[in-house]
């Protein structure tokens, strides 16, 4: 019994598959196909070769399921959150980033700190904050001219 393989494709990968199949059927030239996919001719030839060897599963991204190269390590993330909770819990991400860099030697971007503090519940983005309620003022009487 053959092993059945489930291939999950993104829309981009489905578009690649259709384009590669069109080239294989002779309906499209490789140069035009590369332009359509916004990749170089050489990269398209690599895709074509992988398709010939592995079939449709060869077009699936090899990066899928792997962590990003620039991912923040768990211990560094925990250290940053600990310092923020201890010293800068009432500050915004920009100030926290500056102080972590100056006082603690921990260089992280303000957007990374914004993401960490939002997930931890220390920071609420402006759009998600409840609106401020202002006390309405009493209306003034209109000024009438005296002649």
Secondary structure, DSSP 8 states (H G I E B T S, - for coil): ----------HHHHHHHHHHHHHHTTSS-HHHHHHHHT--HHHHHHHHHHHHHHGGGGGS-TTTTS--TT---HHHHHHHHHHHHHH-TTS-HHHHHHHHHHHH-----HHHHHHHHHHHTS---GGGS------------------
